[in-house]
């Protein structure tokens, strides 16, 4: 059974849009990147450990973590990034586990898509029944990234070069969604995978 599925993809490949379409079609979705912010909020599980390690300089006058400041510290220091990930990833996983329990409590036939940017890099995809990778041609990624973030071609190229390549990601994929075209084709691609998962699980054809 494929009930607990991971979804990832490179920057500007449209991972969040794919998750939205899956939700529209009837699957449940969990946004792991939103949860990563949630577990770092004051009073949440990862908050105290992060402040203890990184110090009070990373919090504002309301004692909230200044994410940009924390990001600038770990961006240039791989050792500190590793510590942050070791604090945040288990907290995210526990939070997601609670959400999944709540969903399955209401709907035991639920298919849940959990999406995040670094599922392959962190190894978290191994906790799921299958992995969907959203991909796009590199020139399309660059165009979207330049337009979305209002940056130069060189800056966009640099961002892509510091990520796993699409070819690397696809080695881990159980299902592939190509988002190199328009929204109409993307919807067809997602619907195709949606139907396939339902067929594998319950023999349902749409």
Protein Blocks (a to p, Z undefined) as FASTA:
>chain_A
ZZbccddddehklmmmmmmmmmmnopacddfklmmmmmmpghiaklmmmmmmnopklpcf
kopacfklmmmmmmmomklmmmmmmmmmmmmmmmmmmmmmmmmmmomkbccddddfklmm
nommmmpmbdcdddddfklmmmmmmmmnopafklmmmmmmmpccfklmmmmpmbdcdffb
cfklmmmmmmmmmmmmmmmmnopaZZ
